[in-house]
Amino acid sequence: MAERDSQLAELIAAVQASARYRTIDAAVIERVGRESLQRYPSLKAAIKAAKTTLHQMIGAYADRALPYPQWLAELQSAPDKTTRQAVCHRLMAHHASTRERLPALDRLYPACFGGQPPQRVLDLGCGLNPLAIPWMELPPTTWYAAYDIDMALSGFIRAALPLLGVQGEANTCDLAAGPPPVAADVALVLKTIPLLEQQRRGAGADLLRAIQAPRLVVSFPTRSLGGRNVGMATTYRGYMDALAAAEGWSPHVIELPNELVFVIERHTPSRSRM
């Protein structure tokens, strides 16, 4: 036990020594580190595996060394709503997930919210998606709770929310261990499920069942990060069809150029396990 704890401490230190991963929540690094040590007897191999997992979770999607203080200053200095919206549009291009969604912002959120703006929004695995708030047409009384595994990103979003016209919070959360204990009218789970399923089969379905919100907006990428069509739309549609059938859900599907969106209304608790 002492040797394994020592190896875990070495692994965590090695991961946090990398500028790419040092802002990831320590609990996430520890959980990934423990799992890597269980699979690989060599510390060197476990460190490599942990970094690979973390890269799949976050490193592959955002530009390196995002200048959050500079971005916050730009939002603070924007003289009006139109200018601030233009800044948000430019900043979202620095993350693969939100960059692909930019052409559809004007029509996506009205379709997701069903013409009735929610009072409480939960954004899980948020990335830079909260910067899309100017397109969501939320009332100023809205409470927006955003969660990611990157502490620096969460700090930026936390400071930006009041500038985007809503109240709220932004914190870190390891979604592989479950959602935060926060109730909302709608939960946004955008391109997050595949990342959880890569870590543990069934983790994505477990998350969706446990979220405390009557409406879920769940999306999946339909092309690789390189833009290739490798059958992802068929795979993820099959995944959601099976889960929806098991849970008694009837999703409304929105097809975007690079994203498949499922809007799920849940009126009763989940009734089975996939």
Number of C-alpha atoms within 10 A of each C-alpha: 6 7 8 13 11 11 20 22 14 16 26 21 14 16 21 17 11 11 11 16 19 18 15 21 18 18 13 19 25 17 16 22 26 20 15 23 21 12 11 14 10 13 16 15 14 23 24 18 19 24 24 13 19 23 14 15 18 19 15 14 17 18 12 12 8 14 12 15 12 10 16 15 11 15 20 16 11 15 10 10 14 11 14 20 19 13 16 22 20 13 17 22 17 16 19 16 24 25 18 17 18 15 13 11 16 13 11 18 18 15 14 24 18 10 9 11 18 21 15 20 23 28 21 26 25 26 26 24 21 22 23 20 18 20 15 19 15 20 13 12 13 16 20 23 25 27 25 24 26 22 19 20 22 23 16 17 29 21 16 23 21 14 16 22 17 18 18 20 19 24 19 23 22 20 22 19 13 16 19 19 8 12 15 20 17 25 27 22 23 25 21 21 23 18 19 22 15 14 17 11 11 15 19 21 18 20 19 20 18 14 22 19 21 16 21 25 22 22 24 23 21 24 16 12 14 6 9 10 12 11 11 17 18 10 13 18 17 12 12 18 15 13 18 17 13 14 18 16 18 14 19 13 17 14 13 16 12 17 20 20 22 22 23 20 16 16 11 10 12 15 9 11 11 11
